[in-house]
Amino acid sequence: MNENKKFLLYGHGGSYNHGAEAIIRSTIEIIKKNYPYSYIILSTHFKEQDIEFGIDVDEYCERDMYYVVLDKSSQEKGKYDKDIYKSTIDKIDKNTVCLSVGGDNYCYDNWRKWKVIHERAIEAGAKSILWSCSIEPSMMDNEMIDTLRTHHAITARESITYNSLKAHGLNNVVPCSDVAFALNSMQTALPNNFIEHNTVGINLSPLVVRREKKQGIILENVTTLIEYIIENTDMNVALIPHVVMSMDNDYTLLNKVYGKFSSNRICLISDKLSASQYKYVISKCRLGVFSRTHATIAAYSSGIPCIAIGYSVKAAGIGHDLGVGDYVIGLDKFVNGFSLCTMFRSLIKDEKILSDKLEKNIETYVENSRNCEIIDVLR
């Protein structure tokens, strides 16, 4: 397939969200593998972040910040969407393949800002694909379904989204593992007190803390878990950030946790690594407890048994599809300070079973993300 094609990737919030970076990197790899002479444009909220992490595209589009400021003070939601993304919309012609790469962008109330880009693609006669996505079933109202129906294809990264869309009568949906499962790891230095294959990786996000059902219960559970690991096992602990956006920074929160302990058996991983380097760190763990979905994806795809602190359909769906759904804990399950610790003790007991299950399933699962049927739609 040596034909020239123009790809527009949009819905990307910047590479300091290393889950978003993982999706972008893996998508670019798929495109270049199938269309080595392609021209790739990335529409991004933070171009400087993507340049810092070496995202290999031919051109960037950015938001018009004048209209972003106007939008924040406007009482009319979506009034300035077309103006904000004008540089992106202007790149679309009939020869463009538009990929909405935000993963869970259609899980939030502001999904309509991506609709304006999609509608321009349809108007121009371009291809429009919702790529590697999860969608909260309760969000699927008639307006959203009508919009989703007009996409040329949707790749649903887990079965809850896929089944919900099919139940709404959509025939343009393809099941396809999250493309980040195929991300390659990149070696990086590990702290001295990181014991390879005998360290528990822990990721905690401000997002789950904001959504907790009882104030303070998430931090209480994580603190209790770390105390349990240090006092009752020979494993060390690594606190691993995965999103370091200024408005949503795992590192800041994990540093707060790190400050509670004086033990030399706990380390805090740098906030300067790439998605591939974080995957390397996670792959060297023995077990994990992760609140960011793409940290769990890094673990699953490396054969590392883990607990996913699940606040959304993506965590539940991916865990279910891999046969490890019993180790996804919803925020409503944090009923006391020992909820996480109780599940972690079960994780240790089931470690071999889960490791074998991941080893058995993961090769096919990863291959499904590399050779997604959607490539046929692009031909």
C-alpha positions as CSV (number, residue, x, y, z in Angstrom):
1,M,0.0,0.0,0.0
2,N,2.3,2.8,-1.2
3,E,-0.4,5.3,-2.1
4,N,-0.3,8.8,-0.7
5,K,-2.9,9.6,2.0
6,K,-3.6,12.5,4.2
7,F,-4.5,11.7,7.8
8,L,-5.9,14.2,10.3
9,L,-5.7,13.1,13.9
10,Y,-7.8,15.3,16.2
11,G,-9.2,15.3,19.7
12,H,-5.7,15.1,21.3
13,G,-5.2,17.0,24.5
14,G,-1.4,16.9,24.6
15,S,1.3,14.4,25.5
16,Y,1.6,15.2,29.2
17,N,-1.4,12.9,29.3
18,H,0.7,9.9,28.5
19,G,-2.3,7.7,27.8
20,A,-3.2,10.2,25.0
21,E,0.5,10.1,23.9
22,A,0.3,6.3,23.8
23,I,-2.7,6.3,21.5
24,I,-1.1,8.9,19.2
25,R,2.2,7.0,19.0
26,S,0.5,3.7,18.3
27,T,-1.9,5.2,15.7
28,I,1.0,6.8,13.9
29,E,2.8,3.5,13.8
30,I,-0.3,1.8,12.3
31,I,-0.7,4.5,9.7
32,K,3.0,4.4,8.6
33,K,3.0,0.6,8.5
34,N,0.1,0.6,6.1
35,Y,0.7,3.9,4.3
36,P,4.4,4.7,4.4
37,Y,3.9,7.7,2.2
38,S,1.2,9.2,4.2
39,Y,1.0,12.9,5.3
40,I,0.0,13.1,9.0
41,I,-1.5,16.2,10.6
42,L,-2.0,16.3,14.4
43,S,-4.6,18.7,15.9
44,T,-3.5,19.2,19.5
45,H,-4.3,21.4,22.5
46,F,-0.6,21.6,23.5
47,K,1.8,21.4,20.5
48,E,4.8,22.1,22.7
49,Q,4.2,18.9,24.7
50,D,4.0,16.8,21.6
51,I,7.2,18.3,20.3
52,E,8.9,17.7,23.6
53,F,8.1,14.0,23.4
54,G,9.0,13.7,19.7
55,I,5.6,12.9,18.2
56,D,6.5,12.2,14.5
57,V,4.0,14.1,12.4
58,D,4.3,16.3,9.4
59,E,2.2,19.2,10.6
60,Y,0.4,20.5,13.7
61,C,-2.9,22.4,14.1
62,E,-3.6,24.4,17.3
63,R,-6.6,26.0,18.9
64,D,-7.2,29.7,18.4
65,M,-6.7,30.8,22.0
66,Y,-8.5,34.1,21.5
67,Y,-11.8,32.1,21.0
68,V,-10.8,29.6,23.8
69,V,-10.8,32.6,26.2
70,L,-14.1,33.9,24.8
71,D,-15.6,30.4,25.1
72,K,-14.7,30.1,28.8
73,S,-16.7,33.3,29.6
74,S,-19.6,32.5,27.3
75,Q,-23.0,31.3,28.6
76,E,-23.7,29.6,25.3
77,K,-22.0,26.3,25.3
78,G,-20.3,25.5,22.0
79,K,-20.8,28.9,20.4
80,Y,-17.1,29.3,19.5
81,D,-16.2,25.6,18.7
82,K,-15.8,26.2,14.9
83,D,-13.6,29.3,15.6
84,I,-11.5,27.5,18.2
85,Y,-10.7,24.6,15.8
86,K,-10.7,26.6,12.5
87,S,-7.1,25.7,11.6
88,T,-8.1,22.0,12.0
89,I,-11.3,22.3,10.0
90,D,-9.5,24.2,7.2
91,K,-7.2,21.2,6.7
92,I,-10.1,18.9,5.7
93,D,-10.8,18.1,2.1
94,K,-12.2,15.1,0.3
95,N,-8.8,13.3,0.4
96,T,-8.5,13.5,4.2
97,V,-8.9,10.6,6.6
98,C,-10.0,12.1,9.9
99,L,-9.4,10.1,13.0
100,S,-10.9,11.2,16.3
101,V,-8.2,9.9,18.6
102,G,-9.3,11.2,22.1
103,G,-10.3,7.7,23.4
104,D,-13.1,8.7,25.7
105,N,-13.9,12.2,24.3
106,Y,-17.5,11.1,23.8
107,C,-17.8,10.2,27.5
108,Y,-18.0,13.9,28.5
109,D,-20.6,16.7,28.1
110,N,-18.3,18.7,25.8
111,W,-18.3,16.0,23.1
112,R,-20.0,18.4,20.7
113,K,-16.8,20.3,20.1
114,W,-15.5,17.2,18.2
115,K,-18.8,17.0,16.4
116,V,-18.0,20.2,14.5
117,I,-14.8,18.7,13.1
118,H,-16.7,15.5,12.2
119,E,-19.4,17.4,10.4
120,R,-16.9,19.3,8.3
121,A,-15.4,15.9,7.3
122,I,-18.8,14.6,6.2
123,E,-19.5,17.9,4.3
124,A,-16.1,17.8,2.5
125,G,-16.6,14.1,1.5
126,A,-13.7,13.0,3.7
127,K,-13.5,9.8,5.7
128,S,-14.5,10.3,9.4
129,I,-13.6,7.6,12.0
130,L,-14.0,7.5,15.7
131,W,-10.9,5.7,16.7
132,S,-10.1,3.4,19.7
133,C,-12.9,4.8,21.7
134,S,-15.0,4.1,24.8
135,I,-18.4,5.7,25.3
136,E,-20.4,5.7,28.5
137,P,-23.8,4.1,27.6
138,S,-25.7,6.6,29.7
139,M,-24.4,9.4,27.5
140,M,-25.8,7.8,24.3
141,D,-28.8,10.1,23.8
142,N,-30.5,10.5,20.4
143,E,-28.3,13.5,19.4
144,M,-25.1,11.5,20.1
145,I,-26.4,8.4,18.3
146,D,-27.3,10.4,15.3
147,T,-23.8,11.8,15.2
148,L,-22.1,8.5,15.7
149,R,-24.2,6.9,13.0
150,T,-22.7,9.3,10.4
151,H,-19.1,8.2,11.1
152,H,-17.7,5.9,8.4
153,A,-16.5,3.6,11.1
154,I,-16.1,3.4,14.9
155,T,-13.5,1.2,16.6
156,A,-14.7,0.3,20.0
157,R,-11.9,-0.7,22.3
158,E,-14.0,-2.7,24.7
159,S,-17.2,-4.8,24.6
160,I,-19.4,-2.6,26.8
161,T,-19.1,0.3,24.2
162,Y,-19.4,-2.1,21.3
163,N,-22.5,-3.9,22.6
164,S,-24.2,-0.6,23.6
165,L,-23.6,0.9,20.1
166,K,-24.9,-2.3,18.4
167,A,-27.9,-2.2,20.7
168,H,-28.7,1.3,19.4
169,G,-28.7,-0.1,15.8
170,L,-25.3,1.1,14.7
171,N,-23.7,-1.0,12.0
172,N,-20.5,1.0,11.6
173,V,-18.9,-0.4,14.8
174,V,-15.8,-2.6,14.8
175,P,-14.4,-4.3,18.0
176,C,-10.7,-3.4,18.2
177,S,-8.4,-3.4,21.2
178,D,-7.1,0.0,22.4
179,V,-4.2,0.7,20.0
180,A,-2.0,1.5,23.0
181,F,-1.8,-2.2,23.8
182,A,0.7,-2.4,20.9
183,L,3.0,0.4,22.3
184,N,6.6,-0.6,22.5
185,S,8.4,0.0,25.8
186,M,11.6,2.0,26.0
187,Q,14.3,1.3,28.6
188,T,14.9,3.9,31.3
189,A,16.9,4.0,34.5
190,L,15.1,2.6,37.6
191,P,15.6,4.0,41.1
192,N,18.0,2.1,43.4
193,N,15.1,0.9,45.6
194,F,13.1,-0.4,42.7
195,I,13.4,-4.1,42.9
196,E,12.8,-5.6,39.4
197,H,9.8,-8.0,39.4
198,N,9.3,-7.6,43.2
199,T,7.9,-4.0,43.3
200,V,4.2,-3.0,43.4
201,G,3.5,-0.1,41.0
202,I,0.9,2.3,42.2
203,N,-0.7,5.1,40.2
204,L,-3.2,7.5,41.6
205,S,-5.0,10.3,39.8
206,P,-6.6,13.5,41.0
207,L,-9.6,12.5,38.9
208,V,-10.5,9.5,41.1
209,V,-10.0,11.7,44.2
210,R,-12.4,14.3,42.8
211,R,-15.0,11.5,42.1
212,E,-14.7,9.6,45.3
213,K,-17.9,8.9,47.2
214,K,-16.6,9.8,50.6
215,Q,-14.0,12.6,51.1
216,G,-10.5,11.3,51.8
217,I,-11.3,7.6,51.3
218,I,-9.1,7.0,48.3
219,L,-6.0,8.5,49.9
220,E,-6.8,6.6,53.1
221,N,-7.0,3.3,51.1
222,V,-3.8,3.9,49.2
223,T,-1.9,4.8,52.4
224,T,-3.2,1.7,54.2
225,L,-2.2,-0.4,51.2
226,I,1.4,0.9,51.2
227,E,1.7,0.3,54.9
228,Y,0.4,-3.3,54.4
229,I,2.9,-4.0,51.6
230,I,5.9,-2.6,53.7
231,E,4.9,-4.4,56.9
232,N,3.7,-7.7,55.6
233,T,5.5,-8.5,52.3
234,D,9.1,-8.3,51.0
235,M,7.9,-6.2,48.0
236,N,8.9,-2.5,47.5
237,V,6.6,0.2,46.2
238,A,6.9,2.5,43.2
239,L,4.6,5.5,42.8
240,I,4.1,6.0,39.0
241,P,2.6,9.1,37.5
242,H,0.9,8.8,34.1
243,V,-0.8,12.1,33.5
244,V,1.1,15.3,34.4
245,M,-1.0,18.0,33.0
246,S,-1.0,21.2,35.1
247,M,-4.7,20.9,35.8
248,D,-4.7,17.1,36.4
249,N,-1.3,16.1,37.8
250,D,-0.7,12.6,39.1
251,Y,2.9,13.5,40.2
252,T,1.7,16.2,42.6
253,L,-0.7,13.8,44.3
254,L,1.7,10.9,44.4
255,N,4.4,13.2,45.9
256,K,1.9,14.0,48.7
257,V,1.6,10.2,49.3
258,Y,5.4,9.8,49.1
259,G,5.8,12.4,51.8
260,K,3.8,10.3,54.3
261,F,6.5,7.6,54.3
262,S,10.2,7.6,55.5
263,S,10.8,4.0,54.3
264,N,13.6,3.3,51.9
265,R,11.3,0.7,50.3
266,I,9.2,3.3,48.4
267,C,10.2,5.4,45.4
268,L,8.6,8.1,43.3
269,I,9.1,7.7,39.6
270,S,10.0,10.9,37.6
271,D,7.3,13.0,35.9
272,K,9.5,13.5,32.9
273,L,9.2,10.1,31.2
274,S,7.4,9.2,27.9
275,A,4.6,6.7,27.6
276,S,7.0,4.1,26.3
277,Q,9.3,4.7,29.3
278,Y,6.4,4.5,31.8
279,K,5.5,1.2,30.1
280,Y,9.0,-0.1,30.7
281,V,8.8,0.9,34.4
282,I,5.4,-0.8,34.8
283,S,6.7,-3.9,32.9
284,K,9.4,-4.3,35.6
285,C,6.9,-4.4,38.4
286,R,5.5,-7.6,39.9
287,L,2.0,-6.3,40.6
288,G,0.2,-3.0,40.2
289,V,-2.7,-0.8,41.4
290,F,-3.5,1.8,38.8
291,S,-6.2,4.5,38.5
292,R,-5.2,5.6,34.9
293,T,-6.6,3.2,32.3
294,H,-3.4,3.4,30.1
295,A,-1.3,2.5,33.1
296,T,-3.4,-0.6,33.4
297,I,-3.0,-1.2,29.7
298,A,0.8,-1.0,30.1
299,A,0.5,-3.6,32.8
300,Y,-1.9,-5.9,31.1
301,S,0.1,-5.9,27.8
302,S,3.3,-6.6,29.8
303,G,1.6,-9.6,31.7
304,I,1.6,-7.8,35.0
305,P,-1.4,-8.6,37.2
306,C,-3.0,-5.5,38.6
307,I,-6.0,-3.8,40.2
308,A,-7.7,-1.1,38.1
309,I,-9.4,1.6,40.1
310,G,-12.3,2.0,37.7
311,Y,-14.2,5.2,37.4
312,S,-15.5,4.7,33.8
313,V,-16.7,2.3,31.2
314,K,-13.2,1.9,29.7
315,A,-11.7,0.3,32.8
316,A,-14.6,-2.1,33.3
317,G,-14.9,-3.0,29.7
318,I,-11.2,-3.7,29.1
319,G,-10.9,-5.7,32.3
320,H,-13.9,-7.8,31.4
321,D,-12.6,-8.5,27.9
322,L,-9.3,-9.7,29.2
323,G,-11.0,-11.9,31.8
324,V,-9.6,-9.9,34.8
325,G,-12.8,-7.9,35.5
326,D,-12.8,-9.1,39.1
327,Y,-9.9,-6.9,39.7
328,V,-11.5,-3.7,38.6
329,I,-12.7,-1.8,41.7
330,G,-15.3,0.9,41.2
331,L,-15.3,4.1,43.3
332,D,-18.5,3.0,44.9
333,K,-16.7,-0.1,46.3
334,F,-14.5,2.0,48.6
335,V,-16.7,1.5,51.7
336,N,-13.9,1.7,54.3
337,G,-10.2,2.3,54.6
338,F,-9.3,-1.4,53.9
339,S,-11.3,-1.9,50.7
340,L,-8.2,-1.7,48.4
341,C,-6.0,-3.7,50.8
342,T,-8.6,-6.5,50.9
343,M,-8.6,-6.8,47.1
344,F,-4.8,-6.6,47.0
345,R,-4.5,-9.6,49.3
346,S,-6.7,-11.5,46.8
347,L,-4.5,-10.2,44.0
348,I,-1.4,-11.8,45.6
349,K,-3.3,-15.1,46.1
350,D,-4.4,-15.1,42.5
351,E,-1.2,-13.8,41.0
352,K,-0.2,-16.9,39.1
353,I,-3.7,-17.5,37.8
354,L,-3.9,-13.9,36.5
355,S,-0.4,-13.9,35.1
356,D,-1.1,-17.1,33.2
357,K,-4.4,-15.7,31.9
358,L,-2.8,-12.5,30.7
359,E,0.0,-14.5,29.0
360,K,-2.6,-16.7,27.3
361,N,-4.8,-13.8,26.1
362,I,-2.6,-10.9,25.5
363,E,-0.8,-11.8,22.3
364,T,-4.1,-12.1,20.4
365,Y,-5.4,-9.0,22.1
366,V,-2.4,-6.9,21.1
367,E,-2.4,-8.2,17.6
368,N,-6.0,-7.1,17.3
369,S,-4.9,-3.6,18.1
370,R,-2.2,-3.7,15.4
371,N,-4.3,-5.3,12.6
372,C,-7.6,-3.6,13.3
373,E,-10.2,-4.3,10.6
374,I,-10.6,-0.5,10.2
375,I,-7.6,-0.5,7.9
376,D,-10.0,-2.0,5.3
377,V,-12.2,1.1,5.6
378,L,-9.2,3.3,4.8
379,R,-8.3,1.6,1.5
